[in-house]
Amino acid sequence: MALFQWDDSYSVGIAVIDEQHRKLVGMINTLDDAMRQGRGKSVLSGILSEMVRYTAMHFSTEEEYFKRYEYPGAGPHLEEHEKFTSKVREFQKGFDAGRIGLSTDVMNFLTDWLKKHILGSDKRYGQFLVERGVS
């Protein structure tokens, strides 16, 4: 069973964002599956690196919408992005250096953060943008 099950409650009502969120959920599940199967460090590192890159692209997409539509909650939302990015890079550096392993604690952090972020902060901007005709 997947660590993170996507359902419509996570939809923010904006197709491109929902698709990116689904992709992030899939990446978390792929990383979790690989970790549980005991896949090698290079495989796990590659998946984690791709997740870091994709997350940056996703955050950039959201931030472009914030600028274009002058989203008033952009400041705190960007801070959440920066804190998450910093934390995941710490995980990645520690993992690549052999100081930390990918554990259920790390996977739970990634999953919990994404769930809370989508259902909280992202739902707020989703409503704001949908009211301005974005779909």
Buried (B, 14 or more C-beta within 10 A) or exposed (E): EEBBEBEEEBBBBBEEBBEBBEBBBBBBBBBBEBBEEEBEEEEBBBBBEEBBEBBEEBBEBBBEBBEEBEBEEBEEBBEBBEEBBEBBEEBBEBBBEEEBEBEEEBBEBBBEBBBEBBEEBBBBBBEBBEEEEBE
